[in-house]
Amino acid sequence: MGIDLRRPLPLNRLKYIPDTVEYIDVLRLDLLHDTISGNKWFKLKYNIEAMRGEGKKGMVSFGGAYSNHLHALAYAGYQLGFATVGMVRGEAVMNECLSDCVKWGMELHFMSRSEYRNKNDDLFLEGIRNRFSDYSIVPEGGDNELGARGCEEIMEGVNMQDYDVVCVSVGSGTTLRGISSCMKPGQMLLGFAPMKGGGYLSEKLAPFVSHSNWRIIDRYALGGFGVVKQDLRDFATYFESRESIALDYIYTAKMMYGLYDMYEEHIAVRDRVRVLAIHTGGLQGNRGFGQMRIC
Ligand SMILES: *Cc1c(COP(=O)(O)O)cnc(C)c1O
């Protein structure tokens, strides 16, 4: 396809780590591409292929006002030559993320929060299907079978036997599902949920996770989804100054914060573990956090 991806993905060993771990490597999905960074490309890849196979002219999907998913989809449509429609949660207000999407030719439709909540209902989807009959419809975050299949490719080139624990941030959990197919017996897969009550993901994902040793950790929501407290921001700044790796506030900063806290507080699975942390990208979303929005 017409998007040049950086492969193999860089793997960086962190310089400063809790003494209970042997090492922490970061798989840099954020460096996959300058624009379409992170896990979103993997979730789109086979959805795009399927859309093309069905002879559709484009793709409709859903997301918030700083959605990494819609941003990636708009760019993919622009580069690969298919139409894109973004159904955006919330009132019609433009921002840097949505301006990029429009620049790349995405048609935007704003939906009230109550309307948006119905986005997976049959009746609602029927309406969208009628309205956009030449388009394929992909759920928010690329959360479907094809999205998960693409995520199985995230670990390509990684020596899995070098690790005891693999950490990833979870939203829909599609990425975790895909990654679970690469896990080896004895390894632990940890999904860090950045939202309160993220434990529901354990139930939702259980039928799809093809590895027995895994769990969702939701104690590091740090105020809830999209909430970024000053502590977290300070952590991300400090982490970046030490390791030269920028983190997004919504997902990867909370994961990394949680990872350090867990091992420093000895909530660890066991000592001297070798950890792989997956950087799922999402840095464009940080543009949504001007001083005003920090709690
Ligand atoms: C979307 C996103 C996630 C969550 O991915 P899921 O597959 O929905 O679990 C994690 N990290 C970043 C940076 C994201 O943009």
The ligand as an SDF file (V2000), in Angstrom:
LIG
                    3D

 15 15  0  0  0  0  0  0  0  0999 V2000
   -6.4420    3.6790   20.6410 C   0  0  0  0  0  0  0  0  0  0  0  0
   -5.2660    3.6350   21.5240 C   0  0  0  0  0  0  0  0  0  0  0  0
   -5.0880    2.6100   22.4610 C   0  0  0  0  0  0  0  0  0  0  0  0
   -6.1270    1.5520   22.7140 C   0  0  0  0  0  0  0  0  0  0  0  0
   -6.1560    0.5840   21.7330 O   0  0  0  0  0  0  0  0  0  0  0  0
   -7.2970   -0.5300   21.7620 P   0  0  0  0  0  0  0  0  0  0  0  0
   -6.9750   -1.4220   20.6510 O   0  0  0  0  0  0  0  0  0  0  0  0
   -8.5980    0.2040   21.5260 O   0  0  0  0  0  0  0  0  0  0  0  0
   -7.3000   -1.1680   23.0800 O   0  0  0  0  0  0  0  0  0  0  0  0
   -3.9240    2.5910   23.2070 C   0  0  0  0  0  0  0  0  0  0  0  0
   -2.9920    3.5370   23.0580 N   0  0  0  0  0  0  0  0  0  0  0  0
   -3.1320    4.5600   22.1820 C   0  0  0  0  0  0  0  0  0  0  0  0
   -2.0750    5.5780   22.1020 C   0  0  0  0  0  0  0  0  0  0  0  0
   -4.2700    4.6390   21.3920 C   0  0  0  0  0  0  0  0  0  0  0  0
   -4.4070    5.6580   20.5350 O   0  0  0  0  0  0  0  0  0  0  0  0
  1  2  1  0
  2  3  1  0
  2 14  2  0
  3  4  1  0
  3 10  2  0
  4  5  1  0
  5  6  1  0
  6  7  2  0
  6  8  1  0
  6  9  1  0
 10 11  1  0
 11 12  2  0
 12 13  1  0
 12 14  1  0
 14 15  1  0
M  END
$$$$
